[in-house]
């Protein structure tokens, strides 16, 4: 159960990290 829940959370973390990186890149390009 814990492993499956971790598997569900992991992709979410990846997408969150990607969006954070995208925001950083966007702020860098705008400024």
C-alpha positions, 0 to 999 in steps of 0.5 A: 500500500505504501509503495503504491501510494508513493508511486502515485505521489512521485509523478506529481512531484516530478511535474511540480518540479518541472513547473517550478523549473519552467517558472524559473526559466520564464522569470529569467527570460522576462528579466 
